[in-house]
Amino acid sequence: MLRMKTECEQCKTKLARKSVAYICSFECTYCKSCSEKLHFSCKNCQGALVLRPPRLIEPFKVPASELKNTLFS
């Protein structure tokens, strides 16, 4: 499950769960403006930045030990 970081790694702008944001495969998170300035390439790993899926509601409170069973049952 994505961590859904709450601020841009570059400019420290606050990002809500439903804000437009871009992430790399390591979940480095950038706002739209910084992603464009970086040409959609992560400054940390040089990986591609892709649109982060929005999370419109709070994640379910599921203990980590039960998470896989809940997702794949």
Z-matrix of the N, CA and C atoms (Angstrom, degrees):
N
C 1 1.435
C 2 1.527 1 108.71
N 3 1.321 2 117.12 1 135.64
C 4 1.458 3 121.41 2 179.83
C 5 1.525 4 111.16 3 -64.83
N 6 1.320 5 115.98 4 145.15
C 7 1.465 6 121.14 5 179.84
C 8 1.524 7 112.14 6 -75.84
N 9 1.320 8 117.65 7 -22.84
C 10 1.468 9 121.90 8 -179.98
C 11 1.541 10 111.32 9 55.62
N 12 1.321 11 115.55 10 63.76
C 13 1.463 12 120.93 11 -179.96
C 14 1.522 13 110.07 12 -58.20
N 15 1.309 14 115.82 13 150.43
C 16 1.466 15 121.04 14 -171.49
C 17 1.524 16 114.85 15 -103.28
N 18 1.326 17 117.51 16 6.25
C 19 1.473 18 118.36 17 175.35
C 20 1.522 19 110.85 18 -150.01
N 21 1.323 20 114.20 19 153.40
C 22 1.459 21 122.02 20 179.01
C 23 1.529 22 109.54 21 -69.82
N 24 1.329 23 116.30 22 135.26
C 25 1.469 24 121.27 23 179.78
C 26 1.527 25 112.48 24 -66.71
N 27 1.322 26 117.12 25 -25.84
C 28 1.461 27 122.06 26 -175.10
C 29 1.535 28 111.93 27 -88.69
N 30 1.337 29 116.47 28 -55.42
C 31 1.476 30 120.23 29 -171.68
C 32 1.522 31 114.00 30 -109.79
N 33 1.333 32 116.95 31 -3.37
C 34 1.469 33 123.21 32 177.75
C 35 1.530 34 113.95 33 67.73
N 36 1.339 35 117.53 34 17.68
C 37 1.463 36 121.40 35 174.51
C 38 1.517 37 109.07 36 -62.59
N 39 1.327 38 116.72 37 138.43
C 40 1.462 39 121.28 38 177.74
C 41 1.524 40 109.93 39 -70.40
N 42 1.333 41 116.45 40 137.04
C 43 1.458 42 122.86 41 -179.75
C 44 1.523 43 109.24 42 -123.39
N 45 1.322 44 116.44 43 120.19
C 46 1.458 45 120.85 44 175.75
C 47 1.525 46 109.26 45 -78.05
N 48 1.329 47 116.29 46 167.45
C 49 1.469 48 120.23 47 179.79
C 50 1.518 49 111.82 48 -57.55
N 51 1.328 50 117.54 49 -34.02
C 52 1.459 51 119.54 50 -177.94
C 53 1.531 52 113.30 51 -99.84
N 54 1.333 53 117.96 52 9.48
C 55 1.461 54 121.74 53 176.83
C 56 1.524 55 110.64 54 -70.53
N 57 1.327 56 115.74 55 150.68
C 58 1.461 57 120.21 56 172.43
C 59 1.525 58 107.14 57 -70.95
N 60 1.319 59 115.98 58 124.90
C 61 1.465 60 121.42 59 179.38
C 62 1.526 61 108.13 60 -149.16
N 63 1.311 62 115.44 61 159.71
C 64 1.460 63 121.78 62 -179.90
C 65 1.525 64 108.59 63 -122.13
N 66 1.338 65 116.28 64 144.45
C 67 1.457 66 121.79 65 -178.94
C 68 1.528 67 110.54 66 -133.63
N 69 1.343 68 115.29 67 155.81
C 70 1.468 69 120.63 68 171.16
C 71 1.518 70 107.84 69 -100.75
N 72 1.316 71 117.79 70 -177.29
C 73 1.463 72 120.85 71 -177.85
C 74 1.531 73 112.70 72 -67.82
N 75 1.331 74 117.50 73 -16.19
C 76 1.467 75 121.41 74 176.57
C 77 1.527 76 111.12 75 -96.21
N 78 1.320 77 117.47 76 6.58
C 79 1.465 78 125.66 77 179.13
C 80 1.532 79 113.94 78 68.82
N 81 1.336 80 117.00 79 22.92
C 82 1.462 81 118.18 80 167.73
C 83 1.521 82 104.76 81 -63.20
N 84 1.313 83 117.51 82 137.97
C 85 1.463 84 121.90 83 -170.09
C 86 1.522 85 110.74 84 -122.81
N 87 1.333 86 115.60 85 133.32
C 88 1.465 87 121.73 86 -178.80
C 89 1.523 88 110.49 87 -133.81
N 90 1.316 89 116.63 88 148.18
C 91 1.462 90 121.03 89 173.47
C 92 1.533 91 108.68 90 -72.17
N 93 1.309 92 116.24 91 168.93
C 94 1.464 93 120.90 92 -177.78
C 95 1.527 94 111.13 93 -60.24
N 96 1.323 95 116.90 94 -45.04
C 97 1.464 96 121.44 95 -177.38
C 98 1.537 97 111.84 96 -61.16
N 99 1.320 98 116.81 97 -47.46
C 100 1.470 99 119.89 98 -179.88
C 101 1.519 100 111.32 99 -67.62
N 102 1.334 101 117.44 100 -37.16
C 103 1.466 102 120.78 101 177.65
C 104 1.521 103 110.80 102 -59.28
N 105 1.330 104 115.89 103 -42.97
C 106 1.466 105 120.40 104 178.42
C 107 1.523 106 110.75 105 -64.24
N 108 1.348 107 117.09 106 -43.52
C 109 1.463 108 121.06 107 179.37
C 110 1.528 109 111.71 108 -62.93
N 111 1.337 110 116.47 109 -32.05
C 112 1.466 111 121.44 110 179.37
C 113 1.522 112 112.11 111 -87.66
N 114 1.335 113 116.86 112 5.72
C 115 1.470 114 123.19 113 -178.99
C 116 1.531 115 110.87 114 56.20
N 117 1.347 116 115.02 115 37.96
C 118 1.469 117 123.06 116 176.72
C 119 1.524 118 112.49 117 56.10
N 120 1.346 119 115.49 118 38.49
C 121 1.462 120 122.55 119 176.46
C 122 1.531 121 107.77 120 -128.75
N 123 1.326 122 117.56 121 125.76
C 124 1.465 123 122.26 122 -177.02
C 125 1.529 124 110.86 123 -63.64
N 126 1.335 125 116.54 124 131.64
C 127 1.467 126 120.03 125 -179.99
C 128 1.523 127 112.35 126 -71.35
N 129 1.344 128 117.16 127 -19.12
C 130 1.469 129 120.75 128 -178.17
C 131 1.527 130 112.85 129 -87.52
N 132 1.331 131 116.76 130 -44.87
C 133 1.476 132 119.75 131 -174.39
C 134 1.530 133 113.06 132 -119.96
N 135 1.321 134 117.62 133 -2.59
C 136 1.465 135 124.47 134 -177.87
C 137 1.535 136 112.66 135 63.48
N 138 1.330 137 116.68 136 14.27
C 139 1.465 138 121.05 137 176.24
C 140 1.518 139 111.09 138 -77.18
N 141 1.316 140 115.86 139 165.77
C 142 1.462 141 121.61 140 179.68
C 143 1.524 142 110.62 141 -69.40
N 144 1.323 143 115.80 142 139.79
C 145 1.460 144 121.36 143 172.45
C 146 1.520 145 108.22 144 -95.56
N 147 1.320 146 115.61 145 126.64
C 148 1.463 147 121.62 146 -179.90
C 149 1.524 148 109.08 147 -121.32
N 150 1.315 149 115.54 148 157.33
C 151 1.456 150 121.48 149 -179.41
C 152 1.526 151 110.41 150 -59.93
N 153 1.325 152 115.54 151 127.26
C 154 1.461 153 120.74 152 177.61
C 155 1.525 154 108.91 153 -77.08
N 156 1.323 155 117.72 154 133.89
C 157 1.462 156 118.24 155 178.13
C 158 1.524 157 110.03 156 -67.17
N 159 1.330 158 117.70 157 141.24
C 160 1.469 159 119.20 158 179.07
C 161 1.521 160 110.52 159 -74.22
N 162 1.300 161 115.96 160 148.55
C 163 1.468 162 121.01 161 172.92
C 164 1.524 163 105.77 162 -118.34
N 165 1.307 164 115.53 163 107.40
C 166 1.454 165 120.83 164 -172.88
C 167 1.521 166 113.66 165 -85.25
N 168 1.325 167 117.44 166 -20.21
C 169 1.458 168 120.90 167 178.89
C 170 1.519 169 109.13 168 -128.61
N 171 1.324 170 116.04 169 164.76
C 172 1.459 171 120.81 170 177.22
C 173 1.524 172 109.69 171 -66.69
N 174 1.323 173 117.68 172 143.58
C 175 1.469 174 119.18 173 175.99
C 176 1.521 175 109.89 174 -64.32
N 177 1.300 176 114.78 175 152.56
C 178 1.460 177 120.05 176 177.76
C 179 1.516 178 109.67 177 -65.02
N 180 1.297 179 115.59 178 147.22
C 181 1.464 180 121.00 179 177.50
C 182 1.524 181 108.41 180 -85.07
N 183 1.327 182 115.82 181 87.53
C 184 1.460 183 121.83 182 -178.84
C 185 1.525 184 108.03 183 -117.32
N 186 1.338 185 117.80 184 128.10
C 187 1.471 186 119.12 185 176.74
C 188 1.535 187 110.26 186 -58.21
N 189 1.313 188 116.22 187 142.24
C 190 1.471 189 121.24 188 -177.74
C 191 1.524 190 112.09 189 -53.52
N 192 1.312 191 117.36 190 -36.05
C 193 1.466 192 120.41 191 -178.51
C 194 1.526 193 112.15 192 -66.34
N 195 1.325 194 117.54 193 -21.49
C 196 1.461 195 121.55 194 -178.34
C 197 1.529 196 112.80 195 -105.18
N 198 1.315 197 117.49 196 -4.43
C 199 1.463 198 121.05 197 -173.82
C 200 1.521 199 112.64 198 -58.55
N 201 1.331 200 118.41 199 -50.18
C 202 1.450 201 121.49 200 -177.77
C 203 1.527 202 110.74 201 -61.19
N 204 1.328 203 117.48 202 -43.11
C 205 1.464 204 120.68 203 179.04
C 206 1.528 205 110.85 204 -62.34
N 207 1.318 206 117.34 205 -38.03
C 208 1.459 207 121.57 206 -178.96
C 209 1.528 208 110.29 207 -68.81
N 210 1.327 209 117.33 208 -41.42
C 211 1.453 210 121.00 209 -176.81
C 212 1.520 211 112.69 210 -72.45
N 213 1.318 212 117.63 211 -34.46
C 214 1.454 213 120.62 212 -172.69
C 215 1.530 214 114.55 213 -110.14
N 216 1.324 215 117.64 214 15.40
C 217 1.469 216 119.23 215 179.72
C 218 1.514 217 111.15 216 -90.99
